[in-house]
């Protein structure tokens, strides 16, 4: 089973009001730890990805994964906390990697969470994790009811004529797996219309037309031993998600 996170704050005081509030909002009994890394030897920095089950009672569609960065001053025994909500663990890991977490440390996850269903999913997860600041998150929506999925609407700085990218994850609870697919759009309005109506297949990015190149990238990711990436459809929420969120949840405290 997934376990509660240990934020390792005993004996430390918050350095500011923001961090004090964040600590008070951390209720480990409602959090499931998916990935973590603490810098050796004394843990001046901690990086975690957790699932916040309290989000099940929040606004419909709000992302339930939280990337958490904790910085401790070992001399003054104070700490600061920063966090951000995400729809997929790959984007949460990317956020932490950009803040100094070693990629190979935060990609290790437990065996009791959903796994990628195919090589394309594995490759897209790695692409997101390693993308740095390439993708600007515009919006996201998470549903634990049919269709069981989460999508992240982004602006791709390397997207050329189709800069708006949709990363759509679908979960299969029977097999314990999920698939990730990427769609490319000319503008946000067209992408949002597709998400609302699903009137046709998800438009593939132009580079997918070069099947050999994509297969080569997938093979490279597989040969690198990329860790299987979990998704959040483990604990079914008690409320029904309905209607798209109008903006992403950025910088939300736990």
Backbone bond lengths (Angstrom), bond angles and torsions (degrees), N, CA, C in turn:
res aa  C-N    CA-C-N  psi(-1)  N-CA   C-N-CA  omega(-1)  CA-C   N-CA-C  phi
1 X - - - 1.464 - - 1.520 110.57 -
2 X 1.334 115.26 153.40 1.452 118.86 172.27 1.519 108.58 -68.21
3 X 1.317 116.95 152.07 1.452 120.43 -175.67 1.521 111.10 -118.44
4 X 1.330 114.53 165.61 1.456 120.06 177.69 1.522 109.84 -71.75
5 X 1.324 117.85 146.68 1.468 119.79 177.78 1.518 111.93 -77.63
6 X 1.308 115.43 149.82 1.467 122.22 171.30 1.521 106.65 -110.49
7 X 1.326 116.70 109.89 1.454 120.55 -176.39 1.530 113.20 -80.78
8 X 1.314 117.55 -6.13 1.468 122.71 173.11 1.539 112.14 55.08
9 X 1.321 115.52 51.82 1.461 120.28 -178.25 1.529 112.63 -112.65
10 X 1.315 118.02 5.60 1.468 119.63 177.34 1.524 109.90 -61.36
11 X 1.330 115.71 130.71 1.460 120.94 -179.99 1.510 114.23 84.04
12 X 1.323 117.68 3.48 1.468 121.72 178.41 1.531 110.18 -114.19
13 X 1.326 115.58 149.60 1.458 122.58 175.99 1.521 109.43 -115.03
14 X 1.317 115.64 147.82 1.467 119.88 179.81 1.520 110.82 -66.11
15 X 1.328 115.99 140.10 1.463 121.33 -179.90 1.522 111.97 -82.44
16 X 1.331 117.84 -18.36 1.467 120.86 -179.10 1.525 109.22 -153.62
17 X 1.339 115.47 169.87 1.464 120.82 -177.24 1.526 111.67 -65.20
18 X 1.319 116.32 -36.21 1.463 120.87 178.91 1.524 110.59 -58.47
19 X 1.322 116.76 -46.65 1.462 121.08 -178.42 1.519 111.51 -70.84
20 X 1.333 117.47 -34.97 1.463 121.03 177.30 1.526 110.13 -63.36
21 X 1.334 116.07 -42.77 1.460 120.39 178.04 1.528 110.79 -63.46
22 X 1.317 116.42 -43.33 1.456 120.52 -179.86 1.530 111.00 -61.09
23 X 1.327 116.24 -43.18 1.462 119.65 179.13 1.526 110.72 -60.92
24 X 1.341 116.78 -43.16 1.460 120.89 -178.36 1.527 111.99 -66.71
25 X 1.330 116.38 -24.26 1.460 120.50 179.14 1.523 112.76 -88.20
26 X 1.318 117.12 -5.62 1.460 121.07 178.53 1.529 109.35 -82.43
27 X 1.286 116.25 105.22 1.461 122.01 178.51 1.524 107.32 -112.52
28 X 1.328 117.49 92.32 1.472 120.74 -172.96 1.523 114.00 -52.58
29 X 1.343 117.16 -30.44 1.460 119.53 -179.54 1.514 113.76 -62.45
30 X 1.329 117.08 -19.13 1.464 121.76 179.36 1.526 111.89 -105.84
31 X 1.321 117.01 4.36 1.456 120.72 -176.82 1.522 110.93 -114.24
32 X 1.328 116.23 139.64 1.457 122.31 174.43 1.523 108.67 -115.26
33 X 1.318 116.50 126.54 1.461 121.41 -179.13 1.524 110.16 -81.04
34 X 1.338 116.15 126.22 1.459 121.03 179.11 1.522 112.04 -105.84
35 X 1.328 117.37 -35.61 1.467 121.19 -179.71 1.517 107.96 -156.76
36 X 1.343 116.84 149.74 1.459 120.00 179.72 1.520 110.41 -156.62
37 X 1.352 113.98 156.72 1.459 121.28 171.96 1.517 107.65 -153.05
38 X 1.343 116.08 132.09 1.462 122.93 176.88 1.525 107.52 -120.65
39 X 1.322 116.66 127.52 1.464 119.57 -176.87 1.530 110.14 -68.56
40 X 1.322 117.70 135.35 1.461 120.97 177.10 1.528 109.80 -81.82
41 X 1.346 118.81 162.98 1.469 123.42 -2.35 1.523 113.20 -89.71
42 X 1.353 118.20 -20.46 1.460 120.33 -172.66 1.517 113.29 -109.26
43 X 1.306 118.74 1.91 1.451 120.74 175.51 1.517 114.19 73.91
44 X 1.323 117.53 50.41 1.462 119.71 176.76 1.527 111.25 -65.69
45 X 1.326 116.74 -26.33 1.466 120.94 179.27 1.530 109.39 -130.60
46 X 1.325 115.19 141.73 1.460 121.52 173.94 1.518 108.91 -128.41
47 X 1.331 115.73 138.79 1.458 122.51 177.10 1.522 107.23 -127.10
48 X 1.327 117.24 129.51 1.458 120.94 -176.94 1.520 110.95 -141.81
49 X 1.334 114.65 151.58 1.453 121.90 166.00 1.521 106.37 -119.31
50 X 1.320 116.29 122.78 1.463 121.03 -179.22 1.525 109.49 -127.38
51 X 1.309 114.75 156.93 1.463 120.33 171.44 1.513 107.97 -103.68
52 X 1.338 116.32 126.87 1.458 122.87 -178.71 1.528 108.62 -98.71
53 X 1.342 116.86 104.63 1.463 120.19 -177.26 1.521 112.17 -72.17
54 X 1.324 118.43 -16.38 1.459 120.35 175.16 1.528 111.71 -64.33
55 X 1.337 116.11 -22.90 1.457 119.35 178.52 1.524 111.54 -65.50
56 X 1.335 117.44 -16.85 1.455 120.32 177.32 1.532 111.19 -62.27
57 X 1.321 116.00 -23.59 1.462 120.03 179.19 1.525 111.58 -105.63
58 X 1.301 116.79 9.19 1.464 120.88 -179.65 1.514 111.95 -87.60
59 X 1.318 115.61 -156.41 1.453 120.75 178.34 1.525 109.82 -65.57
60 X 1.326 118.18 132.82 1.474 119.61 178.57 1.526 111.38 -54.64
61 X 1.308 115.38 132.09 1.456 120.54 177.99 1.508 115.28 92.91
62 X 1.336 118.00 -12.05 1.461 119.73 -179.08 1.527 110.64 -63.22
63 X 1.335 117.86 139.99 1.473 120.34 178.81 1.517 111.00 -69.17
64 X 1.324 116.37 141.76 1.459 121.54 -175.39 1.520 113.49 -104.11
65 X 1.324 117.79 -3.26 1.459 120.09 177.43 1.526 109.69 -91.92
66 X 1.329 116.02 138.96 1.461 121.21 -178.80 1.522 109.30 -126.90
67 X 1.325 115.68 125.36 1.465 121.60 170.79 1.522 107.17 -90.50
68 X 1.325 116.72 126.42 1.464 122.26 -174.50 1.526 109.79 -122.16
69 X 1.330 115.84 128.68 1.466 121.99 173.71 1.525 108.26 -118.17
70 X 1.330 116.55 125.03 1.462 122.44 177.59 1.521 108.50 -119.17
71 X 1.325 115.75 127.42 1.468 121.78 177.51 1.526 108.31 -116.13
72 X 1.335 116.75 127.42 1.461 121.45 -178.16 1.531 109.82 -114.92
73 X 1.318 115.54 135.42 1.466 121.29 170.22 1.519 106.44 -94.06
74 X 1.325 116.01 106.66 1.458 120.44 -173.63 1.523 112.64 -71.42
75 X 1.343 117.52 -18.45 1.466 120.64 178.67 1.523 111.25 -81.87
76 X 1.334 116.53 -46.85 1.467 120.37 -177.96 1.522 112.48 -90.37
77 X 1.338 117.39 -7.65 1.466 124.09 -178.43 1.528 110.68 58.01
78 X 1.325 115.61 45.43 1.453 121.47 176.14 1.533 109.03 -121.05
79 X 1.337 115.66 165.12 1.454 119.92 -178.82 1.527 110.64 -143.45
80 X 1.319 114.70 158.02 1.464 122.06 169.69 1.524 107.96 -127.95
81 X 1.338 115.67 151.78 1.460 121.98 -179.73 1.517 109.05 -129.51
82 X 1.312 115.90 135.17 1.462 121.82 170.28 1.518 107.26 -130.50
83 X 1.328 116.86 146.84 1.460 119.40 -178.06 1.519 109.91 -152.99
84 X 1.341 114.38 160.66 1.461 119.86 177.71 1.528 108.97 -154.20
85 X 1.328 116.19 136.95 1.458 121.76 179.10 1.523 110.96 -84.72
86 X 1.343 115.82 144.94 1.459 121.67 179.09 1.515 110.27 -142.56
87 X 1.338 115.59 155.80 1.446 120.45 178.55 1.516 113.28 -80.47
88 X 1.334 117.39 -32.23 1.466 121.19 -178.20 1.518 109.76 -125.19
89 X 1.316 114.93 152.60 1.459 118.40 -178.39 1.520 111.44 -68.08
90 X 1.337 117.63 -28.68 1.468 119.32 179.89 1.523 110.94 -63.02
91 X 1.341 118.03 -40.94 1.466 120.04 177.22 1.527 110.91 -69.98
92 X 1.334 117.92 -35.23 1.466 120.43 175.89 1.524 110.40 -64.16
93 X 1.328 116.81 -42.75 1.466 120.36 177.92 1.529 110.84 -64.33
94 X 1.330 117.14 -40.03 1.463 121.05 177.99 1.519 110.65 -59.07
95 X 1.321 117.24 -43.28 1.469 122.11 -179.89 1.527 110.18 -59.98
96 X 1.336 116.82 -42.11 1.466 120.61 -179.95 1.521 111.60 -71.41
97 X 1.319 116.91 -39.64 1.465 120.43 179.09 1.520 110.57 -61.69
98 X 1.325 117.12 -39.15 1.459 120.41 177.93 1.521 111.61 -63.61
99 X 1.319 117.18 -21.40 1.466 121.14 -179.96 1.514 112.73 -99.04
100 X 1.324 116.70 14.49 1.459 120.36 171.16 1.503 116.25 106.40
101 X 1.322 118.74 0.75 1.459 119.58 178.94 1.524 109.60 -74.41
102 X 1.331 118.65 131.61 1.466 120.39 177.00 1.525 110.82 -60.93
103 X 1.331 118.70 125.98 1.473 120.62 -176.41 1.520 113.42 -55.68
104 X 1.333 116.82 -40.47 1.453 119.38 -175.61 1.526 112.31 -68.51
105 X 1.326 117.33 -18.21 1.463 120.80 -179.58 1.523 112.21 -84.23
106 X 1.312 117.46 -40.59 1.459 120.67 -172.96 1.527 112.35 -86.32
107 X 1.337 117.57 -7.78 1.463 119.37 -179.98 1.524 112.50 -85.34
108 X 1.327 118.32 -10.62 1.466 120.77 179.03 1.525 109.27 -78.40
109 X 1.340 115.80 124.48 1.462 120.66 -179.46 1.518 109.31 -130.49
110 X 1.339 115.37 171.07 1.454 120.57 -176.27 1.519 113.12 -73.21
111 X 1.343 114.71 169.92 1.459 121.01 -178.19 1.525 112.94 -89.75
112 X 1.333 117.66 -5.25 1.458 120.09 -173.47 1.524 112.44 -106.45
113 X 1.314 116.94 23.56 1.456 121.16 177.79 1.525 109.01 -120.82
114 X 1.316 116.35 167.69 1.455 119.90 -175.97 1.523 112.18 -62.46
115 X 1.318 115.24 147.96 1.456 122.37 -176.45 1.529 110.19 -117.20
116 X 1.336 116.63 155.82 1.470 119.91 176.42 1.532 110.49 -59.94
117 X 1.315 115.64 138.46 1.460 120.30 -176.89 1.524 112.90 -84.20
118 X 1.348 117.21 -21.01 1.462 118.92 -176.75 1.527 109.88 -154.80
119 X 1.330 115.45 174.15 1.461 120.98 -175.64 1.526 112.27 -68.38
120 X 1.330 117.01 -33.48 1.463 118.77 179.16 1.523 110.44 -63.74
121 X 1.325 116.96 -40.29 1.468 120.81 176.20 1.523 110.42 -61.19
122 X 1.317 116.20 -44.92 1.464 121.09 179.40 1.522 110.68 -58.66
123 X 1.327 115.90 -43.78 1.460 120.82 -178.30 1.524 111.61 -67.56
124 X 1.333 117.63 -42.87 1.460 120.53 -179.87 1.528 110.70 -65.02
125 X 1.319 117.60 -38.95 1.464 119.90 175.85 1.523 110.66 -57.41
126 X 1.335 115.80 -46.82 1.458 119.41 -179.55 1.526 111.01 -65.56
127 X 1.323 117.06 -39.75 1.461 120.47 179.66 1.521 111.08 -59.73
128 X 1.331 116.85 -42.85 1.466 120.72 179.11 1.522 110.16 -66.13
129 X 1.327 117.06 -47.57 1.470 120.34 -178.68 1.519 111.74 -56.79
130 X 1.347 116.26 -40.16 1.460 121.00 -172.58 1.517 113.53 -93.67
131 X 1.333 117.89 8.45 1.465 120.73 -169.60 1.521 114.21 -83.50
132 X 1.324 118.84 -5.14 1.461 119.93 -178.02 1.519 110.56 60.91
133 X 1.335 116.47 -130.89 1.465 121.46 -179.04 1.524 112.33 -96.01
134 X 1.325 116.92 19.31 1.466 120.43 -175.40 1.521 112.80 -61.38
135 X 1.340 117.44 -41.08 1.460 121.41 -175.29 1.527 110.83 -102.64
136 X 1.319 116.37 121.76 1.468 121.91 173.53 1.525 108.35 -94.83
137 X 1.323 116.83 117.32 1.457 120.59 -178.74 1.533 109.69 -74.13
138 X 1.330 115.55 123.67 1.459 122.20 -179.71 1.520 111.12 -99.76
139 X 1.307 117.39 -39.56 1.462 122.15 -173.08 1.515 108.71 -162.18
140 X 1.321 116.52 160.41 1.456 120.76 174.18 1.515 109.24 -155.62
141 X 1.322 114.84 160.98 1.466 120.48 178.48 1.522 108.64 -152.88
142 X 1.330 116.45 135.55 1.451 122.06 -179.27 1.517 109.66 -125.14
143 X 1.332 117.00 131.23 1.463 122.78 177.72 1.518 109.32 -130.25
144 X 1.335 116.23 127.93 1.462 121.16 176.69 1.522 111.19 -98.16
145 X 1.318 116.69 3.41 1.450 122.19 177.12 1.518 108.24 -116.44
146 X 1.314 117.22 164.97 1.459 120.37 -174.63 1.523 111.90 -54.40
147 X 1.342 117.12 126.17 1.468 125.78 -5.99 1.533 111.16 -78.23
148 X 1.323 117.29 135.22 1.460 121.43 178.72 1.523 108.10 -77.03
149 X 1.322 116.23 106.38 1.461 119.54 -172.89 1.518 110.74 -164.28
150 X 1.303 114.66 168.92 1.458 122.02 168.06 1.510 107.90 -142.09
151 X 1.338 116.21 141.28 1.452 118.83 175.88 1.518 109.79 -128.99
152 X 1.340 114.15 149.59 1.458 121.91 178.39 1.524 107.78 -126.31
153 X 1.319 116.28 120.65 1.460 122.97 179.22 1.523 108.23 -95.13
154 X 1.336 116.97 123.44 1.460 120.91 -173.28 1.525 111.53 -132.43
155 X 1.314 114.73 164.10 1.463 121.93 169.60 1.527 107.51 -110.26
156 X 1.330 115.86 121.06 1.457 122.69 -176.31 1.520 109.25 -94.83
157 X 1.328 117.06 114.88 1.464 120.87 -178.50 1.523 111.79 -66.75
158 X 1.329 117.32 -13.87 1.461 121.35 177.48 1.526 111.11 -112.65
159 X 1.341 116.03 22.19 1.452 120.07 -171.32 1.512 116.30 -85.13
160 X 1.336 118.09 -6.48 1.458 120.60 177.05 1.518 112.98 61.73
161 X 1.336 117.66 -127.85 1.457 122.75 -177.17 1.524 112.85 -76.27
162 X 1.312 117.45 -11.28 1.467 121.76 178.68 1.525 108.63 -127.96
163 X 1.340 117.33 70.84 1.468 120.25 -170.86 1.520 114.79 -77.55
164 X 1.333 118.40 -14.91 1.459 120.19 -179.33 1.519 108.81 -90.90
165 X 1.328 115.61 121.43 1.450 120.36 -177.11 1.533 110.16 -118.87
166 X 1.310 115.30 135.43 1.458 122.54 175.23 1.523 108.43 -109.55
167 X 1.322 116.36 125.45 1.464 121.48 174.33 1.531 106.70 -106.80
168 X 1.315 114.91 112.19 1.463 122.00 -173.68 1.522 109.87 -110.88
169 X 1.332 115.26 119.87 1.461 121.05 176.55 1.524 109.64 -108.52
170 X 1.320 115.80 131.56 1.465 121.92 176.96 1.516 108.70 -120.54
171 X 1.333 117.35 137.94 1.467 121.99 -174.10 1.516 111.21 -110.80
172 X 1.318 115.66 138.69 1.456 122.74 174.80 1.520 107.26 -115.96
173 X 1.338 115.90 100.58 1.460 119.79 -175.37 1.526 111.80 -70.19
174 X 1.324 117.68 -24.30 1.461 119.84 -179.66 1.525 111.42 -67.92
175 X 1.322 116.35 -39.40 1.468 120.32 -179.08 1.519 112.77 -96.72
176 X 1.341 117.08 -10.29 1.459 120.29 -178.34 1.515 112.92 70.24
177 X 1.343 116.37 30.39 1.462 120.67 -178.27 1.527 110.43 -129.55
178 X 1.325 115.24 167.61 1.458 121.17 175.97 1.523 109.48 -141.56
179 X 1.317 115.98 157.57 1.456 122.11 174.93 1.513 109.57 -118.98
180 X 1.315 116.82 144.30 1.463 123.83 174.31 1.524 107.71 -116.82
181 X 1.336 115.77 133.78 1.448 120.91 175.23 1.531 108.97 -133.36
182 X 1.340 115.54 149.98 1.466 121.99 -178.70 1.523 109.53 -114.26
183 X 1.332 116.03 133.30 1.455 121.44 175.37 1.513 110.37 -118.92
184 X 1.341 116.77 151.46 1.466 122.19 -177.47 1.528 109.42 -122.11
185 X 1.352 115.67 135.43 1.457 121.72 -177.66 1.525 109.68 -139.00
186 X 1.335 114.83 156.49 1.458 120.05 -178.98 1.518 112.26 -76.46
187 X 1.344 117.77 -31.73 1.466 119.88 -179.78 1.526 109.78 -151.87
188 X 1.329 114.85 169.59 1.462 121.10 -175.15 1.523 111.29 -64.79
189 X 1.337 117.02 -40.49 1.454 120.36 -177.72 1.514 112.75 -59.28
190 X 1.324 116.85 -44.85 1.465 121.20 179.16 1.532 110.13 -64.40
191 X 1.324 116.53 -41.80 1.461 119.96 179.58 1.528 111.01 -63.76
192 X 1.329 117.11 -43.76 1.463 119.92 -179.12 1.524 111.01 -66.37
193 X 1.335 117.09 -36.50 1.461 119.99 176.71 1.520 110.87 -61.95
194 X 1.332 116.71 -42.44 1.466 119.49 177.75 1.522 110.41 -62.04
195 X 1.322 117.67 -43.72 1.458 120.72 -179.63 1.520 111.80 -62.98
196 X 1.334 116.68 -36.39 1.461 120.53 -179.20 1.525 112.27 -74.64
197 X 1.344 116.78 -37.94 1.459 120.23 -170.61 1.525 114.20 -103.37
198 X 1.333 118.12 -29.96 1.471 123.04 -177.39 1.540 110.03 49.34
199 X 1.306 116.18 49.00 1.458 121.28 -174.72 1.530 113.72 -81.89
200 X 1.295 118.10 -5.29 1.461 121.95 179.74 1.509 109.73 -164.06
201 X 1.338 117.50 -179.77 1.473 120.28 178.50 1.521 111.51 -65.14
202 X 1.307 115.87 155.37 1.464 121.63 177.82 1.526 108.78 -66.24
203 X 1.355 117.79 120.72 1.476 119.49 -177.76 1.527 111.54 -64.59
204 X 1.313 116.44 125.06 1.452 120.47 -177.20 1.521 111.48 -77.17
205 X 1.338 118.14 150.10 1.466 121.35 174.03 1.525 110.55 -61.10
206 X 1.330 117.35 151.60 1.473 120.26 -178.91 1.513 113.92 -54.98
207 X 1.337 118.05 -34.88 1.465 119.48 -175.88 1.521 111.64 -66.36
208 X 1.337 118.37 -19.14 1.457 120.06 179.85 1.520 111.60 -66.82
209 X 1.347 116.98 -18.84 1.457 119.32 179.01 1.530 111.48 -65.79
210 X 1.332 115.41 -22.31 1.464 120.22 175.01 1.525 107.76 -92.17
211 X 1.336 115.22 81.96 1.458 120.10 -174.18 1.510 113.15 -59.82
212 X 1.329 117.46 -36.53 1.457 120.30 -178.65 1.518 111.42 -63.46
213 X 1.342 116.42 -40.49 1.461 120.15 -179.63 1.517 110.88 -65.94
214 X 1.334 116.00 -42.18 1.458 119.70 179.64 1.522 110.33 -64.52
215 X 1.336 117.13 -44.48 1.462 119.94 179.50 1.526 111.15 -61.92
216 X 1.330 116.58 -35.41 1.461 119.88 178.56 1.519 110.87 -66.19
217 X 1.326 116.64 -41.23 1.467 120.04 178.86 1.528 110.32 -64.80
218 X 1.344 116.43 -41.84 1.454 120.49 179.36 1.528 110.31 -62.16
219 X 1.317 116.67 -44.73 1.464 120.49 179.45 1.514 111.02 -61.68
220 X 1.345 116.99 -38.02 1.452 120.84 178.73 1.516 110.73 -64.85
221 X 1.329 116.47 -43.33 1.458 120.17 179.13 1.524 110.56 -62.96
222 X 1.341 116.56 -42.06 1.455 120.20 -179.08 1.524 111.31 -66.11
223 X 1.333 116.57 -41.69 1.462 119.99 -178.31 1.513 112.43 -69.44
224 X 1.359 115.98 -22.20 1.465 120.09 178.97 1.514 111.96 -77.58
225 X 1.328 116.68 -5.25 1.464 119.82 177.58 1.503 112.38 71.92
226 X 1.334 117.02 43.11 1.464 120.67 179.99 1.512 109.65 -62.19
227 X 1.324 116.78 134.08 1.454 120.60 179.88 1.515 109.80 -67.65
228 X 1.317 116.80 143.91 1.454 120.69 175.01 1.512 109.64 -63.84
229 X 1.313 116.14 138.68 1.457 121.36 -173.87 1.512 111.07 -105.39
230 X 1.351 119.46 130.78 1.448 121.25 -178.37 1.517 112.23 -84.10
231 X 1.309 115.78 169.46 1.450 120.90 170.40 1.501 108.24 -133.90
232 X 1.310 116.29 173.27 1.455 120.79 -163.62 1.511 114.86 -90.18
233 X 1.315 118.67 1.27 1.454 119.14 -176.27 1.516 112.47 -79.14
234 X 1.304 118.43 53.46 1.450 122.12 -178.63 1.523 110.53 -100.92
235 X 1.320 117.20 -49.20 1.455 121.58 180.00 1.516 107.98 -106.01
236 X 1.309 117.60 112.60 1.465 119.93 -176.50 1.512 110.09 -68.90
237 X 1.337 118.61 131.46 1.452 121.56 179.73 1.517 111.29 -72.85
238 X 1.303 116.34 167.30 1.449 122.01 -177.48 1.524 113.10 -100.09
239 X 1.311 117.11 0.34 1.452 119.93 178.45 1.511 109.14 -120.74
240 X 1.319 116.32 156.21 1.451 121.56 -178.65 1.511 110.10 -94.51
241 X 1.331 117.37 126.77 1.460 121.80 177.17 1.512 108.83 -77.94
242 X 1.331 116.40 134.20 1.467 120.14 179.45 1.504 109.65 -149.79
243 X 1.314 115.91 129.17 1.454 120.76 175.18 1.502 112.63 84.60
244 X 1.332 118.10 145.11 1.460 121.79 -176.82 1.510 112.97 -74.52
245 X 1.333 115.34 147.53 1.456 121.62 172.47 1.518 108.35 -76.74
246 X 1.287 117.99 141.13 1.452 121.08 -175.76 1.511 113.97 -84.91
247 X 1.322 117.61 -13.77 1.443 120.03 179.07 1.516 108.69 -154.59
248 X 1.314 118.98 156.68 1.456 120.77 177.82 1.503 111.17 -73.94
249 X 1.337 115.81 155.52 1.457 120.79 176.62 1.513 106.66 -92.24
250 X 1.308 117.04 100.18 1.457 122.36 -177.07 1.519 109.63 -112.48
251 X 1.330 116.03 133.53 1.447 120.35 175.45 1.508 114.64 72.02
252 X 1.356 117.70 15.86 1.445 119.83 179.89 1.519 109.60 -70.88
253 X 1.333 116.23 136.56 1.461 120.67 175.68 1.506 108.83 -78.15
254 X 1.322 115.04 158.92 1.462 120.20 -177.08 1.512 111.21 -61.98
